Amino acid sequence: MTHPSRVAQSAAERAYRHLKQAILEQVYPGGQLVSEGEIAEATGVSRTPVREALLRLETEGLVKLYPKRGALIRPVSAREIADVIEARRLVELHAADRVWPRRAELRTDLARRLDEMRRAHAAGDLAALMAADRSFHAAVVEAAGNEILAELYHRLRDRQLRMGEASFRLSPGWAEVALTEHAGQLAALDGDDPQAWHDAVAAHIDTAARMLGTLR
C-alpha cells in the first residue's frame, strides 16, 4: 500500500514538472497570471500539491504568488538577460581555454551533439533543438573538469532555456545561425590556433547577447 505522504509528494512533483516545463517552453509566457485551479485541472491533481509546486517555483524565481489570485509568470527582464550573459562569458570562456589540450576528444563529442541539433531542426522540434543546443554548451564546460563551475552552469540552465526558447520563436533564422556558429567552433577545434577557438566561443555568446536583446 502506497503511503499517503508519497502520493502527495508525487502529485506535487507532477504539478511542479508540468508547470516548469510550460514556463520554460513559453506555454505560459512571462506576464501571464495562472490560477491554482487551472494548473490543478491541467495536471489532474488537487490544489494542495499545486500550491506546493508554486512555492517551489517561486523560490526559483520563475513565478510570483498572489494570494487568492494565482501565480504571475515572471517575465524575462533586461537585468536577468545581462546577468546570464555575463555568467556565461565567465564560465564558458574559462572552460574553452581549459579544454584546448583535450580538443580531439571534445570535438568528437560536440560533433555528435551538433548532429542532434541538425536533426531536431530538420524535424521542426524546437524543444529537442533547445535541449541539444544546451547540451553542446554544457559539454564544453563539463570537459574543463571543474565540478563547481559545471554545477554553477547547470543552475543557469533553466534561465537559459526560457530565454533561448523565446529568442528562437521571436527571431526567425536564429536556429540556422546557431548551427553555423557551432560548426565554426568545430572547425576551430580542428586547427592549431587556441585563440581562434576562444574567439569562436566568444563570438557565439556575443550573438546570443544580441538575439536576447530583442526580448528586452
C-alpha positions as CSV (number, residue, x, y, z in Angstrom):
1,M,0.0,0.0,0.0
2,T,1.4,3.4,-1.0
3,H,1.9,5.8,1.9
4,P,-0.3,8.9,1.6
5,S,2.7,11.2,2.0
6,R,4.3,9.6,-1.0
7,V,1.2,10.1,-3.1
8,A,1.1,13.8,-2.1
9,Q,4.8,14.2,-2.9
10,S,4.4,12.6,-6.4
11,A,1.4,14.8,-7.1
12,A,3.3,17.9,-6.1
13,E,6.3,16.8,-8.2
14,R,4.0,16.2,-11.2
15,A,2.5,19.6,-10.9
16,Y,5.9,21.2,-10.5
17,R,7.3,19.5,-13.6
18,H,4.3,20.3,-15.7
19,L,4.3,24.0,-14.8
20,K,8.0,24.4,-15.0
21,Q,8.1,22.9,-18.5
22,A,5.2,25.0,-19.5
23,I,7.0,28.1,-18.3
24,L,10.3,27.2,-20.0
25,E,8.6,26.4,-23.3
26,Q,6.6,29.6,-23.2
27,V,3.2,27.8,-23.0
28,Y,2.7,30.2,-20.0
29,P,4.5,33.3,-21.3
30,G,6.0,35.9,-18.9
31,G,3.4,38.3,-17.5
32,Q,0.5,35.7,-17.6
33,L,-1.4,35.1,-14.4
34,V,-2.4,31.4,-13.9
35,S,-4.7,30.1,-11.2
36,E,-4.3,27.1,-8.9
37,G,-7.5,25.7,-10.3
38,E,-6.2,26.0,-13.9
39,I,-3.0,24.1,-13.1
40,A,-4.9,21.5,-11.0
41,E,-7.2,20.8,-13.9
42,A,-4.3,20.5,-16.4
43,T,-2.3,18.1,-14.2
44,G,-5.1,16.1,-12.6
45,V,-4.1,16.8,-9.0
46,S,-5.7,18.8,-6.2
47,R,-4.9,22.3,-5.3
48,T,-2.7,21.4,-2.3
49,P,0.2,19.8,-4.4
50,V,-0.3,22.7,-6.9
51,R,0.3,25.2,-4.1
52,E,3.5,23.2,-3.1
53,A,4.7,23.3,-6.7
54,L,4.1,27.0,-7.0
55,L,6.0,27.7,-3.8
56,R,8.9,25.8,-5.1
57,L,8.8,27.7,-8.4
58,E,8.7,31.0,-6.6
59,T,12.0,30.1,-4.8
60,E,13.5,29.5,-8.2
61,G,12.4,33.0,-9.4
62,L,10.0,31.7,-12.1
63,V,6.7,32.9,-10.6
64,K,5.4,35.4,-8.1
65,L,2.5,34.3,-5.9
66,Y,-0.6,36.4,-5.2
67,P,-2.9,35.0,-2.5
68,K,-6.4,34.2,-3.8
69,R,-5.4,35.3,-7.3
70,G,-2.8,32.8,-8.5
71,A,0.8,33.0,-9.8
72,L,2.3,35.5,-12.1
73,I,4.8,34.1,-14.6
74,R,7.8,36.4,-14.1
75,P,8.8,37.9,-17.5
76,V,12.4,37.8,-18.5
77,S,14.0,41.1,-17.5
78,A,16.8,43.0,-19.1
79,R,18.8,42.7,-15.9
80,E,18.3,38.9,-15.9
81,I,19.5,38.7,-19.5
82,A,22.6,40.8,-18.8
83,D,23.4,38.7,-15.7
84,V,23.1,35.4,-17.5
85,I,25.2,36.6,-20.5
86,E,27.9,37.8,-18.1
87,A,27.9,34.5,-16.2
88,R,28.1,32.6,-19.5
89,R,31.1,34.6,-20.6
90,L,33.0,33.9,-17.3
91,V,32.3,30.2,-17.3
92,E,32.3,29.3,-21.0
93,L,35.4,31.2,-21.9
94,H,37.4,29.9,-19.0
95,A,36.2,26.3,-19.9
96,A,37.1,26.9,-23.6
97,D,40.7,27.7,-22.6
98,R,41.0,24.7,-20.3
99,V,39.8,22.1,-22.8
100,W,42.1,23.0,-25.6
101,P,44.7,20.3,-24.8
102,R,41.9,17.7,-25.0
103,R,40.3,19.2,-28.1
104,A,40.3,16.0,-30.2
105,E,38.1,14.1,-27.7
106,L,35.9,17.1,-27.2
107,R,35.4,17.6,-30.9
108,T,34.0,14.1,-31.3
109,D,31.5,14.7,-28.5
110,L,30.5,18.1,-29.9
111,A,30.1,16.8,-33.4
112,R,27.6,14.2,-32.1
113,R,25.6,16.9,-30.3
114,L,25.6,19.2,-33.4
115,D,24.2,16.3,-35.4
116,E,21.4,16.1,-32.8
117,M,20.7,19.8,-33.2
118,R,20.5,19.4,-37.0
119,R,18.1,16.5,-36.8
120,A,15.9,18.4,-34.4
121,H,15.9,21.5,-36.6
122,A,15.1,19.4,-39.7
123,A,12.2,17.8,-37.8
124,G,10.9,21.2,-36.6
125,D,11.3,20.0,-33.0
126,L,12.1,23.2,-31.1
127,A,12.2,21.6,-27.7
128,A,14.7,18.9,-28.9
129,L,16.8,21.6,-30.7
130,M,17.0,23.7,-27.5
131,A,18.0,20.7,-25.4
132,A,20.7,19.7,-27.9
133,D,22.0,23.3,-28.0
134,R,22.3,23.5,-24.2
135,S,23.9,20.0,-24.2
136,F,26.5,21.3,-26.7
137,H,27.5,24.2,-24.4
138,A,27.4,22.1,-21.2
139,A,29.7,19.5,-22.8
140,V,32.5,22.2,-23.1
141,V,32.0,23.3,-19.5
142,E,32.0,19.8,-18.2
143,A,35.1,18.8,-20.2
144,A,37.0,21.5,-18.3
145,G,36.9,19.3,-15.3
146,N,35.8,21.9,-12.7
147,E,32.8,20.4,-10.9
148,I,31.9,23.6,-9.1
149,L,31.8,25.6,-12.4
150,A,29.9,22.8,-14.0
151,E,27.3,22.9,-11.2
152,L,27.0,26.6,-11.5
153,Y,26.5,26.4,-15.2
154,H,23.8,23.7,-14.7
155,R,22.0,26.1,-12.4
156,L,21.8,28.6,-15.2
157,R,20.1,26.0,-17.4
158,D,16.5,26.9,-16.7
159,R,17.0,30.6,-17.2
160,Q,18.9,29.9,-20.5
161,L,16.2,27.6,-21.7
162,R,13.5,30.1,-21.1
163,M,15.4,32.9,-22.8
164,G,16.5,30.6,-25.7
165,E,13.0,29.4,-26.3
166,A,11.8,33.0,-26.6
167,S,14.6,34.0,-28.9
168,F,14.2,31.0,-31.2
169,R,10.5,31.8,-31.5
170,L,10.9,35.6,-32.0
171,S,14.0,35.5,-34.2
172,P,13.4,33.5,-37.4
173,G,16.7,32.3,-38.7
174,W,18.3,32.1,-35.2
175,A,18.5,28.3,-35.4
176,E,20.5,28.5,-38.7
177,V,22.8,31.0,-37.1
178,A,23.4,28.8,-34.1
179,L,24.0,25.7,-36.3
180,T,26.5,27.7,-38.4
181,E,28.4,29.1,-35.4
182,H,28.6,25.7,-33.7
183,A,30.0,24.3,-36.9
184,G,32.6,27.1,-36.8
185,Q,33.6,26.1,-33.3
186,L,34.2,22.5,-34.5
187,A,36.3,23.9,-37.3
188,A,38.4,25.9,-34.8
189,L,39.0,22.7,-32.8
190,D,40.4,21.1,-36.0
191,G,43.0,23.8,-36.2
192,D,46.2,24.7,-34.3
193,D,45.2,28.1,-33.0
194,P,43.7,28.2,-29.5
195,Q,42.8,31.8,-29.9
196,A,40.6,31.0,-32.9
197,W,38.7,28.5,-30.8
198,H,38.4,31.0,-27.9
199,D,37.2,33.7,-30.3
200,A,34.6,31.3,-31.9
201,V,33.2,30.6,-28.5
202,A,33.1,34.3,-27.5
203,A,31.5,35.3,-30.8
204,H,28.7,32.8,-30.3
205,I,28.0,34.3,-26.8
206,D,28.0,37.7,-28.4
207,T,25.5,36.6,-31.0
208,A,23.3,35.2,-28.2
209,A,23.5,38.5,-26.4
210,R,22.3,40.4,-29.5
211,M,19.5,38.0,-30.1
212,L,18.3,38.1,-26.5
213,G,18.4,41.9,-26.7
214,T,15.2,41.7,-28.7
215,L,13.5,40.3,-25.6
216,R,14.1,43.5,-23.6
